[in-house]
Amino acid sequence: MINKQLTALALLTVTSLAGATLSVTSVSAQSNNGCGNVVKNIELKDSQNQSVFCSDGGNVKDLGAFGINATNVSVQSGKWTFYQGKNFKGKSVTVEGEIFQSLGFKGVGSFKKPG
């Protein structure tokens, strides 16, 4: 009886952990090697117009090393604000609609949908 309860508890724990992992990896993003087949709403590019980060959307508080060389942004739709610092701080630029635009600063630390 105790073995069955422990087995059931172990299975629930594994299922719970697997569910958390799936929710974390459900955002589609890619970096450093271009966007490939990623469904992209946001694409950050360096000064040579090479992709450094791609995302299907969602707020990002800290891009870390991925956004360090970003100088341009390509947005497929929506309104987005890009910040030079992490946690939505520092110089910022807001872009809207389907647009490719220079950010006016080097390096993106974070971005989000305003509102």
C-alpha positions as CSV (number, residue, x, y, z in Angstrom):
1,M,0.0,0.0,0.0
2,I,2.8,2.4,0.9
3,N,4.7,1.6,-2.3
4,K,1.6,2.4,-4.4
5,Q,1.2,5.7,-2.6
6,L,4.8,6.6,-3.1
7,T,4.6,5.6,-6.8
8,A,1.5,7.8,-7.3
9,L,3.2,10.7,-5.5
10,A,6.3,10.3,-7.6
11,L,4.3,10.2,-10.8
12,L,2.3,13.4,-9.8
13,T,5.6,15.1,-9.0
14,V,7.2,14.2,-12.3
15,T,4.0,15.2,-14.2
16,S,3.9,18.5,-12.3
17,L,7.6,19.2,-13.1
18,A,7.1,18.3,-16.7
19,G,4.1,20.7,-17.0
20,A,6.2,23.5,-15.5
21,T,9.0,22.8,-18.0
22,L,6.5,22.8,-20.9
23,S,5.1,26.2,-19.8
24,V,8.6,27.7,-19.6
25,T,9.7,26.4,-23.0
26,S,6.4,27.3,-24.8
27,V,7.7,30.8,-25.8
28,S,9.4,30.6,-29.2
29,A,12.7,32.4,-29.3
30,Q,16.0,32.0,-30.9
31,S,19.3,33.9,-30.8
32,N,22.7,34.3,-32.5
33,N,22.0,32.1,-35.5
34,G,19.2,34.0,-37.2
35,C,15.6,33.3,-36.8
36,G,15.3,30.2,-39.0
37,N,11.7,28.9,-38.9
38,V,10.7,30.7,-35.7
39,V,7.4,32.5,-35.9
40,K,8.7,35.9,-35.1
41,N,7.0,39.0,-34.0
42,I,10.1,40.7,-32.8
43,E,13.6,40.5,-34.3
44,L,16.6,42.3,-32.9
45,K,19.5,43.0,-35.4
46,D,23.0,44.2,-35.1
47,S,24.6,47.0,-37.1
48,Q,25.4,44.5,-40.0
49,N,21.6,43.6,-40.1
50,Q,22.3,40.2,-38.7
51,S,19.7,38.7,-36.3
52,V,20.8,38.5,-32.7
53,F,17.5,37.6,-31.1
54,C,14.0,36.6,-32.3
55,S,10.8,36.1,-30.3
56,D,7.1,35.5,-31.0
57,G,6.3,38.1,-28.3
58,G,6.0,38.5,-24.6
59,N,7.7,40.8,-22.2
60,V,11.4,40.2,-21.6
61,K,12.9,41.8,-18.4
62,D,16.5,40.8,-19.2
63,L,17.9,39.8,-22.5
64,G,21.4,39.4,-21.1
65,A,24.1,38.9,-23.7
66,F,21.5,38.3,-26.5
67,G,20.7,42.0,-26.9
68,I,24.1,43.5,-26.3
69,N,24.8,44.2,-30.0
70,A,21.3,45.0,-31.0
71,T,20.9,48.4,-32.8
72,N,17.9,47.7,-35.0
73,V,14.5,46.1,-34.5
74,S,12.0,44.5,-36.8
75,V,8.4,44.3,-35.5
76,Q,5.7,42.4,-37.4
77,S,2.7,43.8,-35.5
78,G,1.7,45.5,-32.3
79,K,3.2,48.2,-30.2
80,W,6.5,47.5,-28.3
81,T,8.9,49.5,-26.1
82,F,12.6,48.6,-26.2
83,Y,14.8,49.6,-23.3
84,Q,18.6,49.9,-23.2
85,G,18.6,48.6,-19.6
86,K,17.2,45.5,-18.1
87,N,13.9,45.6,-16.1
88,F,12.5,48.2,-18.5
89,K,14.9,51.0,-17.5
90,G,17.2,53.4,-19.3
91,K,16.9,54.9,-22.8
92,S,13.8,53.6,-24.7
93,V,12.1,53.7,-28.0
94,T,8.5,52.6,-28.8
95,V,7.6,51.2,-32.2
96,E,4.3,50.2,-33.6
97,G,2.9,48.3,-36.5
98,E,4.9,46.5,-39.2
99,I,8.2,48.3,-39.1
100,F,12.0,48.0,-39.3
101,Q,13.7,50.7,-37.3
102,S,17.0,51.8,-35.8
103,L,16.8,52.0,-32.1
104,G,19.0,55.1,-31.7
105,F,21.1,53.3,-29.1
106,K,23.3,50.1,-29.0
107,G,22.1,47.2,-26.9
108,V,18.7,46.1,-25.8
109,G,18.3,45.0,-22.2
110,S,14.5,44.5,-22.1
111,F,11.3,45.0,-24.0
112,K,7.6,44.9,-23.4
113,K,4.2,45.8,-24.7
114,P,3.3,49.2,-23.2
115,G,0.1,49.6,-21.3
